[in-house]
Amino acid sequence: LMDILRHEYAHAVAHCYRGLIRSNQFVTAFGTNHDNPTKFEYDEDIHISAYAAHDASEDFAEVFMLYFKHSGKIPGRFTTHVEVCQTPALAD
């Protein structure tokens, strides 16, 4: 249940902090802008989960969920998004 709440909270953050999801950092991390509906093919070297491949907004939510689940650190086995996600972008 907590993972679902963290994931859905990420969608709320994206809605409230539009500057975050419209930033160049977001595009660099997730390959496209947040609102792009393009579905990606799942690649375990790129996506944290199969659901993250659904689109950039779900990729963000899955990364956000893991980031908060692990107290601001993404587990070492996930290296794709780590650098960008650990940048304090909510201060913008």
MODELLER restraints for C-alpha pairs under 7 A, 6 or more apart:
rsr = mdl.restraints
at = mdl.atoms
rsr.add(forms.Gaussian(group=physical.xy_distance, feature=features.Distance(at['CA:3:A'], at['CA:65:A']), mean=6.22, stdev=0.5))
rsr.add(forms.Gaussian(group=physical.xy_distance, feature=features.Distance(at['CA:6:A'], at['CA:65:A']), mean=4.87, stdev=0.5))
rsr.add(forms.Gaussian(group=physical.xy_distance, feature=features.Distance(at['CA:7:A'], at['CA:61:A']), mean=4.97, stdev=0.5))
rsr.add(forms.Gaussian(group=physical.xy_distance, feature=features.Distance(at['CA:7:A'], at['CA:62:A']), mean=5.92, stdev=0.5))
rsr.add(forms.Gaussian(group=physical.xy_distance, feature=features.Distance(at['CA:7:A'], at['CA:64:A']), mean=6.73, stdev=0.5))
rsr.add(forms.Gaussian(group=physical.xy_distance, feature=features.Distance(at['CA:7:A'], at['CA:65:A']), mean=4.90, stdev=0.5))
rsr.add(forms.Gaussian(group=physical.xy_distance, feature=features.Distance(at['CA:10:A'], at['CA:61:A']), mean=4.95, stdev=0.5))
rsr.add(forms.Gaussian(group=physical.xy_distance, feature=features.Distance(at['CA:10:A'], at['CA:64:A']), mean=6.02, stdev=0.5))
rsr.add(forms.Gaussian(group=physical.xy_distance, feature=features.Distance(at['CA:11:A'], at['CA:61:A']), mean=6.27, stdev=0.5))
rsr.add(forms.Gaussian(group=physical.xy_distance, feature=features.Distance(at['CA:14:A'], at['CA:21:A']), mean=6.15, stdev=0.5))
rsr.add(forms.Gaussian(group=physical.xy_distance, feature=features.Distance(at['CA:20:A'], at['CA:26:A']), mean=6.98, stdev=0.5))
rsr.add(forms.Gaussian(group=physical.xy_distance, feature=features.Distance(at['CA:20:A'], at['CA:89:A']), mean=6.35, stdev=0.5))
rsr.add(forms.Gaussian(group=physical.xy_distance, feature=features.Distance(at['CA:20:A'], at['CA:90:A']), mean=6.56, stdev=0.5))
rsr.add(forms.Gaussian(group=physical.xy_distance, feature=features.Distance(at['CA:21:A'], at['CA:34:A']), mean=5.71, stdev=0.5))
rsr.add(forms.Gaussian(group=physical.xy_distance, feature=features.Distance(at['CA:22:A'], at['CA:33:A']), mean=6.51, stdev=0.5))
rsr.add(forms.Gaussian(group=physical.xy_distance, feature=features.Distance(at['CA:25:A'], at['CA:84:A']), mean=6.68, stdev=0.5))
rsr.add(forms.Gaussian(group=physical.xy_distance, feature=features.Distance(at['CA:26:A'], at['CA:33:A']), mean=6.79, stdev=0.5))
rsr.add(forms.Gaussian(group=physical.xy_distance, feature=features.Distance(at['CA:27:A'], at['CA:33:A']), mean=5.24, stdev=0.5))
rsr.add(forms.Gaussian(group=physical.xy_distance, feature=features.Distance(at['CA:29:A'], at['CA:81:A']), mean=5.81, stdev=0.5))
rsr.add(forms.Gaussian(group=physical.xy_distance, feature=features.Distance(at['CA:29:A'], at['CA:84:A']), mean=6.19, stdev=0.5))
rsr.add(forms.Gaussian(group=physical.xy_distance, feature=features.Distance(at['CA:30:A'], at['CA:56:A']), mean=5.89, stdev=0.5))
rsr.add(forms.Gaussian(group=physical.xy_distance, feature=features.Distance(at['CA:32:A'], at['CA:56:A']), mean=6.57, stdev=0.5))
rsr.add(forms.Gaussian(group=physical.xy_distance, feature=features.Distance(at['CA:33:A'], at['CA:56:A']), mean=6.78, stdev=0.5))
rsr.add(forms.Gaussian(group=physical.xy_distance, feature=features.Distance(at['CA:34:A'], at['CA:56:A']), mean=5.22, stdev=0.5))
rsr.add(forms.Gaussian(group=physical.xy_distance, feature=features.Distance(at['CA:34:A'], at['CA:57:A']), mean=5.05, stdev=0.5))
rsr.add(forms.Gaussian(group=physical.xy_distance, feature=features.Distance(at['CA:35:A'], at['CA:57:A']), mean=6.70, stdev=0.5))
rsr.add(forms.Gaussian(group=physical.xy_distance, feature=features.Distance(at['CA:36:A'], at['CA:56:A']), mean=6.80, stdev=0.5))
rsr.add(forms.Gaussian(group=physical.xy_distance, feature=features.Distance(at['CA:37:A'], at['CA:55:A']), mean=5.85, stdev=0.5))
rsr.add(forms.Gaussian(group=physical.xy_distance, feature=features.Distance(at['CA:38:A'], at['CA:55:A']), mean=5.72, stdev=0.5))
rsr.add(forms.Gaussian(group=physical.xy_distance, feature=features.Distance(at['CA:39:A'], at['CA:53:A']), mean=6.37, stdev=0.5))
rsr.add(forms.Gaussian(group=physical.xy_distance, feature=features.Distance(at['CA:39:A'], at['CA:54:A']), mean=4.89, stdev=0.5))
rsr.add(forms.Gaussian(group=physical.xy_distance, feature=features.Distance(at['CA:39:A'], at['CA:55:A']), mean=4.79, stdev=0.5))
rsr.add(forms.Gaussian(group=physical.xy_distance, feature=features.Distance(at['CA:40:A'], at['CA:53:A']), mean=4.96, stdev=0.5))
rsr.add(forms.Gaussian(group=physical.xy_distance, feature=features.Distance(at['CA:40:A'], at['CA:54:A']), mean=6.05, stdev=0.5))
rsr.add(forms.Gaussian(group=physical.xy_distance, feature=features.Distance(at['CA:40:A'], at['CA:55:A']), mean=6.28, stdev=0.5))
rsr.add(forms.Gaussian(group=physical.xy_distance, feature=features.Distance(at['CA:41:A'], at['CA:53:A']), mean=6.09, stdev=0.5))
rsr.add(forms.Gaussian(group=physical.xy_distance, feature=features.Distance(at['CA:42:A'], at['CA:50:A']), mean=5.60, stdev=0.5))
rsr.add(forms.Gaussian(group=physical.xy_distance, feature=features.Distance(at['CA:42:A'], at['CA:53:A']), mean=5.09, stdev=0.5))
rsr.add(forms.Gaussian(group=physical.xy_distance, feature=features.Distance(at['CA:46:A'], at['CA:80:A']), mean=5.97, stdev=0.5))
rsr.add(forms.Gaussian(group=physical.xy_distance, feature=features.Distance(at['CA:47:A'], at['CA:53:A']), mean=6.21, stdev=0.5))
rsr.add(forms.Gaussian(group=physical.xy_distance, feature=features.Distance(at['CA:48:A'], at['CA:62:A']), mean=6.90, stdev=0.5))
rsr.add(forms.Gaussian(group=physical.xy_distance, feature=features.Distance(at['CA:48:A'], at['CA:63:A']), mean=6.69, stdev=0.5))
rsr.add(forms.Gaussian(group=physical.xy_distance, feature=features.Distance(at['CA:48:A'], at['CA:78:A']), mean=6.58, stdev=0.5))
rsr.add(forms.Gaussian(group=physical.xy_distance, feature=features.Distance(at['CA:51:A'], at['CA:58:A']), mean=6.88, stdev=0.5))
rsr.add(forms.Gaussian(group=physical.xy_distance, feature=features.Distance(at['CA:52:A'], at['CA:58:A']), mean=5.06, stdev=0.5))
rsr.add(forms.Gaussian(group=physical.xy_distance, feature=features.Distance(at['CA:52:A'], at['CA:59:A']), mean=3.85, stdev=0.5))
rsr.add(forms.Gaussian(group=physical.xy_distance, feature=features.Distance(at['CA:52:A'], at['CA:62:A']), mean=5.94, stdev=0.5))
rsr.add(forms.Gaussian(group=physical.xy_distance, feature=features.Distance(at['CA:53:A'], at['CA:59:A']), mean=6.22, stdev=0.5))
rsr.add(forms.Gaussian(group=physical.xy_distance, feature=features.Distance(at['CA:66:A'], at['CA:74:A']), mean=6.19, stdev=0.5))
rsr.add(forms.Gaussian(group=physical.xy_distance, feature=features.Distance(at['CA:67:A'], at['CA:73:A']), mean=5.36, stdev=0.5))
rsr.add(forms.Gaussian(group=physical.xy_distance, feature=features.Distance(at['CA:67:A'], at['CA:74:A']), mean=5.10, stdev=0.5))
rsr.add(forms.Gaussian(group=physical.xy_distance, feature=features.Distance(at['CA:74:A'], at['CA:82:A']), mean=6.30, stdev=0.5))
